[in-house]
Amino acid sequence: MFEQYINGRCVDGKGAAFDVVNPATEEVIASVGAADELQTIEALEAAQEAFKGWSRTSINERIAWIVRLRDAFLAESETVVDLLAREAGKSYPEAAGECKAAVAMLNFYAEEIKRVYGTILPDHVSKPGEVLHLVQRYPVGVTVGHLAWNFPMQNAALKLAPSLASGCTCVLKPASNTPLATLYLGMIAEKIGFPKGVFNIVAGPSSVVGRTLNESKIPRLIGLIGSSDTGRHVLSQASTSIKRFSLELGGNAPAVVMPDVDLESTAAYMVTRKTAPCAGQGCANINRIYVHASVHDKFVDLLLQNIQKVKVGWGRELSNAMGPLIDKAARDRVLELIGDATDKGARLLFGGKIPEDLPVGSFIMPTLLDNAQDNMRVCHEEIFGPVLVVYTFDSLDEVIARANDTDYGLNSYLFTYDSRVIARVHEEFGFGEVEVNNPGRSGGIDLPHVGIKESGVGCDRSKWSLEPYLWMRRLSIRS
């Protein structure tokens, strides 16, 4: 049923088959024939050929195709939601929310591409009217999108929508853990007769499909949503030619709780943030909670009260339950991090083990650790799981230094009503995003998702994420 989407057609993968497993039930959902090296090259060449025509289409024609794809996707969204829930172990409401986010991304870039303007520059040496300088934007060519497994459809839209809107063509590679919903998008595209080669979807092992995409000289832009280690690996493989990059990588987000904040709402938000979105498996999630010593005990008690209310499980009837981690290897790594912390003096206040009533699947209880220290692995490694880790601090100088003591630079969080603290943290934090007092729409498609240092190159979302998809060309004319 699930095939590769290459040059406008769904075709059987010629590589070795791999199983896609529901991490909640351990059920094999599907066995997918992987794309092999030749099929991956075929997808790249199809995108290269399609670029000749797609890049010359009008913006309105491109938008019309995006809208047609969106409407066909919406018509089959129930199937996509079911696939997302089963392959990623998400709750059904969360899977539905992800599909809505993907639609929002298609809509946004279909509109935002209309606002990419050229400009005329004055010549400060020549007399008026003698020389004219124009700057225009053009699509760069073939793009590649490596997708992470945690938000498969959202990640696909993040790479597909700006590519289609800008006039580029692309090849998407979904993660082998969660390829089904993305491959189904290829089936939808085939049904509506989407122009062949404009986008392609090839699933298979990174050692074959990923390497072939990266080492090829065809792509002009390589996009990735994944870990920082994966980002370095992609950069190394892609050095066969000069390429552009759009990399959204790992994070080690601090959250600083000052004594003047509303502790009850802050604690409730943190527990929800660490458990509801994909069981804490997100690069933007809170990793280190720094609580001012004067409110430490009260705040930890509030965290404990909230985390004890979290339901764990999976299924249509458990709409608000926290699901499993992506596989048992991921769960075992999180358990190792918890063990390292407790061995070094952290207090385990809740969780830290496999739920007794859920022996099947890769479930873990939401976990609260107190008295964490900076020499623990949880302080320096991305946790990628539902573990809240609490540190204590006394002064703003101290917490800024400790929060910045990381190679990562994606999200950060601050909870205070003191404008002086907000201003200082904004200036001194080494992170691409500073979110103060749960601003709500922090993940909106119109807002840039920015990683610096080891957390990325460029940004996803917003008008700025279109920039790597477009060349700048200057034309200078003497009259």
Buried (B, 14 or more C-beta within 10 A) or exposed (E): EBBBBBBBBBBEBBBEEBEBBBBBBEEEBBEBBBBBBEBBBBBBBBBBBBBEEBBEBEBEEBBEBBEBBBEBBBEBBEEBBBBBBBBBBBBBEBBBBBBBBBBBBBBBBBEBBEEBEEEEEEBEEEEEEEBBBEBBBBBBBBBBBBBBBBBBBBBBBBBBBBBBBBBBBBBBBBBBBBBBBBBBBBBBBBEEEBBBBBBBBBBBBBEBBBBBBBEBEBBBBBBBBBBBEBBEBBBEBBEEEEBBBBBBBBBBBBBBBBBEBEBEEBBBBBBBBBBBBBBBBBBBBBBBBBBBEEBBEBBBEBBBEBBEEBEBBBEEEBEEBBBBBBBBEBBEBBBEBBBBBBEBEBEBBBBBEBBEEBEEBBBBBBBBBBBBEEEBBBBBBBBBBBBBBBBBBEEBEEBBEBBBBBEBBBBBBBBBEBEEBBEBBEEBBBBBBBBBBBEEEBBBBEBBBBBBBBBBBBBBBBBBBBBBBBEEEEEEEEE
